[in-house]
Amino acid sequence: MESTDLAVKIAQRIAAHEDSDVATLNPPIHEVIDVDALEALIDSRPHERTEFTGTVSFDYREYSVTVDHTGAVSVTGAVSAADPAGSNGASDRRVIYKSG
């Protein structure tokens, strides 16, 4: 899986929650998470495989996005009901790593 594929997969899951087109997502996924680093962590090529078996979660606007060690992506709704600044997700770089 190439990082572009993972970025597209993440964007598609978020767009599905919003019933919108991937091209209209703002900010773009690459402004919120380093998809290349995420891909390197879960890379499925045997000669570069890591022993990572957990999950990585990050916030994208009001969504919590989780990618597991297989590259499966899940998106859940509102992370926080109180966001007085109207954060667009780009300024909050919270990433949670859970080892399996």
Buried (B, 14 or more C-beta within 10 A) or exposed (E): EEBEEBBBBBBBBBBEBBEEEBEEBEEEBBEBBEBBEBBEBBBEEEEEEEEBEBBBBBBBBBBBBBBBBEBEBEBEEEBEEEBEEEBBBEEBEEBEEEEE
